[in-house]
Structures are given as C-alpha cells and as structure tokens.
Amino acid sequence: MRVYTKLKTLFFLSAVMVAWSCSSDLTTDEQGSGTVLTKAFFNGTGAPEFDESDSWKGVIKNASDEKVAEFSGTESGEVVLPAGKYSVEYTNGLNVTPAWDTPYYYGEKDFTVTSGQVSDLSITVSQKSFGIKLTYSDKFKETYGEYSAEVTSPEGTLAYAKSETRSGHFFNGPVTVKVNFTTGSKNDSYTQTIEKGDNLIAPGSMLTVKLTVPNEGDGGGELEPYYKSAKGKVGADLKSTLTDIIEGHRDRGYSALWEIYRTSDRRSDGTVWDIYSDNPNGANPYDYSFGSGQCGNYGGEGDCYNREHTVPKSWFGKKAPMVNDFFHILPTDGYVNGKRSSHPYGEVDNASWTSQNGSELGSARSGLGYSGTAFEPIDEYKGDVARIYFYFVTRYASKIGGWDNEVFSHDYKGLDPWALEMFLKWHKNDPVSQKEITRNEEGFKFQGNRNPYVDHPEFVDKIWVTSSTARMASLPSAKVKFNYILVK
C-alpha cells in the first residue's frame, strides 16, 4: 500500500514528509511479531530529488541500538519485527564533508510495534546542510581577466572555477570565502568570513554571494528619476525615502477598482487573473469574465469574483486610503476570499480546507513563529503577496504603529519577525513576474504611485537584510564587494 503525504515546510524550504506504508493485513506469529511492508516516497513541489538510487537509505534499529533492517532508494521490503520499541533513520547517505549541488537530508523517529495492530509511520526529513552559491556581475567579469574562488568550512574546502555558479553544501560555520583575481599583471585576493552569528547560514538556507567590483550595485549606478532620491541608501533610511516617494497617491475610491482590473489583472485570454483559481501547470478549475462575473452572492468556488484586501481591512479599521489602495486589493474568487477571512498569510501544517488550485486554510506550521490559523497561497503567487506587504508597510509606515495584530511590528521594519522571515523567503523563491510588472504600470496610471519592490526587487535586501551588506560596503580596502542575498 503506498501512502503519499503532503509536502510540509521545516527548516525554511527543505523539509518533506517521507511516508512509510504499512501492510493493511499485518500478521503475527507465535512470538507476537509483526510483518511490516515498507517503502519510502517523496511527494510535493520542492521535495528533494529522489533519484531512485541507493544514495537514499532507511535504517531501523531496535531498543538496543542494533540495526534490524535497511532499505535503499525506493526499494520495497518486508521486515518481521518483534513487538517492542524501535527507531528509524532516513537520509540521502552523504557524509559531513562539503558536497557539490546535493543538500544533505536526515530524519529520525522513534516508534512502537504492537502485535496484531497496524500503525502508519511517517518521518520528517529536513535539510541539515546549507548552501553557498557564487555569482559574478558582468562588470566583475569585464574588470578581472582571471579569477576563481574557494569556500572553506571546518569540514573542508570547495574550489569554484572561473565563472562557476554551482552551489556547494556545507554543515557548520563559520565559512570563509576567498576570491583570487588578477588586475593587470598583479595577482590579488580578498577574503571574507561569514560567522554563524550573522544569521546568514542555517540548516536549509542558500546564501548567494554576488561578486562585484567596488561601488557597483550599492547605489553607485543611476536610478530612474522616480527613485533618484533613493540612490545610495540602505536600511531604515532607504525605507523612509521610499515612503516619501510613494505616499500621497490619489484615492480613486473602492468602486473604481472594478474598471482598472480590466487592464491590470487581465489574462492573455481576456479573463480575470485570480490568484486563488489560477493553475500555472494546467487548465484552471474555473474562469471569470469581467463584469458579468462580479459578486454578488456566492455559495461556493466559481460563483463570482470580488475585491480582496490582501491586508484585511479590519486590521486598519476600514479607513482610507488603505481601504481603497489598488496595490493590495486583488480580484479573487469570492468564496475563497470569504474562507480566508481576516486570517494572515502563512505556511499551513494541517489544512482544514483547500481551494481548487491548492491554496490552503489551516493551522500554521510548527516553527513558523505564529500559532494561529493561516492561509497559504500556491507557490506561484507567494512572491506577489510578499511584495504587496513590503509595499504596504512602506506606504503606511506612519500608521502601522497604531495597529495591533501578529503580522505588523512597531519598529522601522514594519513586520513581526516571523512574517518578515517568511516574506523574505517568498520574495526570493518567487521572483517578480510579468503579471506584477503589468499591474504596477496600470496602478501607476490609476493612482499615481508604484510598488518599489516590483520595480527594484533588490530594495528588499537593502532594507530588511542589511547586517552584512552594510558591513561589507563599509570596508574601504575591499577590492571585491560581497552582496549577500539570503534565501531561506
């Protein structure tokens, strides 16, 4: 019997459920043993690649820590186990030395075999390694004729050849990145150590180190006139400047949204672009026509679309201009909007309800930092939601101090740590799409301001991931500047 479990997130992006299937007709012998049929599966977007090889291994041990069974890859097997206590481990078989491209996964769990009974056994396998990926700007490649890099951890070193952008996986910090390069006839190098306390290396994270020439990409280049006053700024200073740029937009009223949606949220086939019914990998379960599909009353999915405040209006007392702000109000299925209600966006552990495109309502996952009910959109639109929230806490920075909920904070960051960490992850994993670019342009025509994080996704890191970028930029002797881009 195959048991498939739904993908869950643990340690950022890197945990999946490995489902062990047990025989539905467990038999017992005279000593009270049980015959258990076992097989492991991965299922779900983002799960580690299961290559059908012997690299994945499951090991069952008894209470005396003696191995009683071992399974390789996707191999099925039968085990006769006396009633008693056992433990199971599952791993992709890598040891604790740096490895190219392949993360290290491991999970363990204790379980009990009871004579004559059938028990489902599942184990959470999480990524224990973290990745370091090196990238090079075009300017860097033009400036330095020969260059290479190496990353060293307590377990060993991986050497990156010229222009090599592959990911190395490590187990413990600190890690030291050393770049060797040639300027003219002179060989030179630059070294930077990333400590554990930088919060940039953690199990399941991927740290991208972008190699640039000094003063490149940190405000040294030109910004379009709309953002010119933001040049060279980071952290709270940049966020405050963006607030000055985008506040004071024209409030067009709530009813005007119906009309702007015809151009801002229109699919290529002319239907409404609803993030709760869109299926990026196949046919949509239902579609809406502009005008005729407007709510109205609804009794289920597919009845009508309405105007959803992604930041629930009850959070800010239904006050203007937030209640009419185009940039956070999307056309969505009325029934799904109603199911979400005023629950925050989050990552769901146990879904109590799932929409037809896979959006989920349910209990927030363990370890998220928020323990209530959450609503999780599909991966395709998580970045969209994150950038809407970054816009909102920037546009209304002077107001959120008076709002009490578990998402917003009263410091300059504007978001509670759990929400900020999650939205940073969503922002990195789901980059800006053409849908958002089109919507941003239409929003500018409609109400006279823009979402800066759609125009300049790099502003997110400059404001909310500043500890390393600011520190590196402050080293005047650096011949190479490291830009840290944290992906969790």
N, C-alpha and C positions, 0 to 999 in steps of 0.2 A: 504494500500500500504506500503510495507516495503522498507525503504531507508537505504542501508548499506553504511557507509562512510569508507574511507581508514584510517588505523591507522596512526596517526601523533605523533611526539615526542615533548613533552613540559615538562619542569622541568626534564631534563635528560630522564629517561626511562618511566616516569609514566603517560603520558597523552594519552588519547584516545578521539576519537570523539564519542559522543552519538548522534545518529541520531533520530530525531523525525519525524515520517512520517505524512503527512497531506493528507486529503482526496482530491482526484483529482476532486471531484464534490461538492465543497464547496457550501452549500446552505445558503440563507439569509432569515431572517424573516422580518416582517414589521418594526422592530426597527433597522434593519441593523446589526443583529448579524451574526456570522459565526459558523457553526458546524465543529469542528476540530477533526479528528481522531488522537489519539496519541499512540505511543508505542516507547520504547527505546531499542536500540541494542548496543552491543559491537561487534566489528569485528576487527580481525587482531592479529598477533603474538605479545605477550607482553601485551595484554589488561588485565585489572583486571578480575579475575574470576567472572562471572555472575552466581550466584548460583540459579537463579530462585526463590529466596526467597523474603520476604518482607523487607530485610535489605536495598535494593536499593529503594530510593524514589525520585519522581519528584514532585515539588510543583510549581504551577502557581499562581502568585499574580497580582492584578490589580494596577493601579497607586496610589491607597490609601493604598497600602501595605496590602490589605486584601486577604487572601487565597481564591481562586476561584476553585481550583482543586488540587487533589493529586493522584499520581499514585505509585503503589508498584511493585517492581520487574519488571517482563516483562509483566505486565498486560496491556491489551489494554483498551482504553476507548474513550468515546465521551464527548466533552465539548462544550457547547453553550456559546460563548463569544461575548459580545457586541463589536463593533468596538472601538478601543482605544489602549492604551499603557499597556504593561504587562511585567512581568519579570518571568523567570523560573529558578529554582534551581534544581540541581540533585546531590545526594550524596548517599553513601552506609550506611548512617544512624548512623555512630559511633559518639560518643561524644569525647570531648577533654580530655580524660584520657588515660594513656598508655594501649595498647592492644597487645595481643599476635598475631603474624603472619599476621594479616589483616591490610593492609595500609588503611588510611583514604583518600577518594577521594571526591572532591567537585568541582562544576562548576556552574556558573550563567551567565545569559544573558538577556538583555532587548530586547523586540520585539514588533511589532505593528500588530494588527489585522485590516485588511481593508475589509470592507463589499464587498462581492462578489468576492474576489480575493483569490488565493491560494499562500501561501508562504512557502518555505521549511525552517524549523527551525533546526539548529544544535547548539550544545553547547559543548565547550571543558571542559572536566572533568580532573583535574590534581590532582596528589597526593599531599596532604598537610602535611602528616606526613613524618618522616624519620625513618629508621630502625637501630637498634643496634643488631648485631649478635655476640655471643661469641663462640669462638672455642678454643680448647686446643691441644697443641702439645703432641706427645707421651711421650716426655721427661718430660713434666709437669705432666702428669698422673702418670708416674713412680715415680716421686720425691715426690709428695704430696699425702698422703693417703686419706685425706678428704679435700674437697674444695667445695666452692659454690661462687656465685657472685650475685650482685644486681646492677641494673641500676636505678638511680633516676633522674627525671627531675622536673621542677616546678609543673608539674601536678600530680606526684605520682611516685611510685616505682614498678618495676617488679623484682621478685626474680628468679634467674636462679639456678636450682638444679645442682648437680654434673654431669659434662659432658654434660649438656643440651646445645644444639647448636641452639635452635629455635630463631627466630627473635622477638624482641619487637619493637613496633612502638610508637614514641613519637612526640610531637608537637612543643615544644620550648626548646631551650638550655638555660643555659648550662646543660649538663648531667654529672653525676658522676658515675663512675664505681668503685665498691668496691669488692675486691676479698678476701674471707676468706679462709685460708688454714692451714693445720697442718704440722709442721716439727718436727718429733719425737713426744715428748709429749707436745710440745708447740703450742698453737694456735696463729696465727698471721694474719695480714691483710695488704692489700695495696690498696690505693685509688688514683684515678686519675680523674681530672675534665677536660672535653673537652668543651672549650668555643666556642661560636658562631663564634668568630673571627678566629678560626682555619681553617675555610672553609671546615671542615670535616662533618658538619651537615647542611643539607639544605633540603628543601622540595623535596621529590622524591629520596633521596640518601639512600644508605645502607652502613653503616660503620661496617666492620668486625673487631672485636678486638680479636687478637690471643694471648692467654695466654701461655707464655713460661717461662722457667727458665732463670736466668741471663746469658747473653752471648751466648744464643742459637739462631741461625738463623740470627745473625747480623755480620757474618764473623768469628765466633768462630769455625765453622766446616771447614772441608777440602774441597777445590775445586779441580777439576781435573787439571792436570798440565797446560793445555791450558789457564786456567783462574786464575792460582795461584797468579799472581801479583795483582789481584782484591780483594784479601782477606781483609775483614775488612773495605773496603772503601764505601763511600756513596756520593751522590750528584755529584758536578762537578768533584771531584777527581776520583770517580768511572767511570764516563763517559769518562774522559780523558784517564784513564788507558785502558778502553775497546777500545778506538780509537787506542792506541798504539798496542794493541793485534791484531786487525783485519785489520789494514791498510797495504798497500804494497802487496795486493793479486796479483795473476797472471792474467793479462788481456788476455783472450783467444780469443778475437775478437767476433764480432757480429754473424758471420755465424756459429760458433761452438755451439751456443745455440740450434739450431735445433736438434743436436745429443744428447746433455745432457738431453733434455726434454724427450727423450725416456725412461729414467730411473727415472728422478727427478719428472716428472709430469704425471706419468702413473697410470691409474686406475687399479683395480684388473682384469677388463675385457680386459685390453690391450689398451683401447682408451685414448685419450688426456684428462687430467684433466683441464677443462676450468671453471674458477670460474663464468663466465658470462652465461654459459649454464647448469651448474650442478644444478640438482633439488634434494636436500637432502631428500625430502619426497615422491618421486615418480620417474616415468620414465623421463629421460632427453628429452627435446624437439628435440635435435639432438646430434650426437656424431661425433668425428673426428678420423680418423686413422692417425698414424704417417706417415709422408712423403707425402702420397697421398692427405692429407687434407690441406697441406700448401698453404698459399696465395702466389702469385696470386691476381687476381682481384676478387672483391666481389660486389654484388648488394643488398644483404640482409643477414639476420641472417642465419647461417647454411651453408654458401658458402665455407668458409675456415677459418683456424686459422693462426694468426701471432704472433709476439713478441711484447707484450705491455710493455712500460716503465710506471710502476705504478707512478713513479715520471717523469712527462713528460720531454722529452729530451730538449724541447725548454726552460725549466726553467734553465737549466745549459749550454745552448749554444751548445748542442750536443757534448760536449767534453768528451774525455777519461780521466779516466777509467769509469766514470759514465755511459756512453752510452752503455757499454758492460757488466755491472755488473750483473751477473746472479741473485743475490738475490732480485733485484727489477724488473726484466723483466720476465713476465709470458706469457705462451702460452694462448691466448684468442681469441675469435671469432673476426675476422677482422672487421666486420660491427659494432659490439658493441664497439670495440676499437675506431673506427672512430667516432661513436656518442659521446663517452666520450670526444674525442679530448684532449685538454690540460686543461680541467676543473678539479678543485680539487675534491677529495673525500669529501663528506659531507652528511648531512641529508636533504632530499628533502621534501618540503611542498606541492608543486603543480607540479606533474610530467608532463612534456611535452612529454616524451617518456618512455616506459617501455619495457625492454627486455623480452624474453620468459620465463626466470627464475625469473623475478621480480626485476632485477636491474633497477634503475631509474635515469633518467636525468631530471633536472628541477630546479626551484627556491629553494634556500636554505631556510630551515625553519626559521620562525621568532624566534629570540632569540639565534640563533646559534653563532652569532658573526661575521658571514660572510654573505654578502647580494647578492652575485652573483649567477651564475649558478653552480650547483654542481652535482656530480654523486654519487649515493648511491648503493653500492653492497648489496647483501642479507645478512642477519644476520650471516649466516654460515661462511662468509669469512671476516667479519669486523675485527676480531682479527688478521687474517693473514695480512691484509692491514696495521693495526696499527703497528704491529711488523716489517713490512718491512720499514715503515717510521722511527721507532725508530732506526733501523739498519742504515738507510741512513744518518740521522743527526748525528750519531755517527761515522760512517766510513768517512764521508766527513765534519767533524766538522770544519776543517781549510778552507773549500771552501765556505760554505753556506753564509758566511758574504758578499760575493760579488754577491749574487743572490737576486734579488728583486721580491718578489711576496707576496701573502697574506697568505701563509702557513708557510714559514720559518721565524725564528727570528734571530737576530744577537747576542743574549746572549747565555750562555752555554746550555740552554735548547734546542735551535735549532728550536723550533716550536712556532708559534704565539699562544697566549693563547687560542683562540677558537679551533684551531686544536689540541693542546695538551690536552685540556679537553675532546674533542670528542674521540681522540685516546686512552686516558686512559680508558674511558668508554668502548670502543670497545674491548680493551685488556682484561678487566675484564670480560666482558659478553661473550666473545668467547675465551675460553682458548686454549692453544696450542694443536693442533691435530696431529694425526699420519701422516697426509699428510705433515705438516710442518716439522716434525722430519725427515721424509724420505728425503724431499727436502734439509734440512740443511746438512744432511750427504752427499748427492750427490754433493751439492755445495762445500763442503769442499774438496772432491776428485777432483772436476773440477777446482777450482781456489784458493784453499789453505787457505781460511778463513771461518768464520762461522757467523751466526746471533746469537749474545749472548742472545738475548731476547727470542729465541726459546729454547736454552739450559737452560737458567736461567730466567724464567719469573719474578722472584722476583727482578731482577735488575731494572726493570721498576720503581717500587715503590721506590727503594733505590736511584734512580737518580732524578725522577720527582715528587715524593711525599715525600719530606724529612723533612718538617717542624716538624712533630710530631715524626717520627721515630728517628731523630737525637736528639730531645729534650728528649725523653724517655731514649735513650741509654746513655745520659749524666748524669743520676741520679744515682750516685754510691750506694745510700742507698736502691735502689729499690730491693725488693726480688722477684718481678714478673715484667717482662718487657712486655709492651703492644706494639704489632706491629699493626699499623693502616693500613688497606687495604681499600682504598676508592673506592666504586663502585657507579657510577652515571648513 
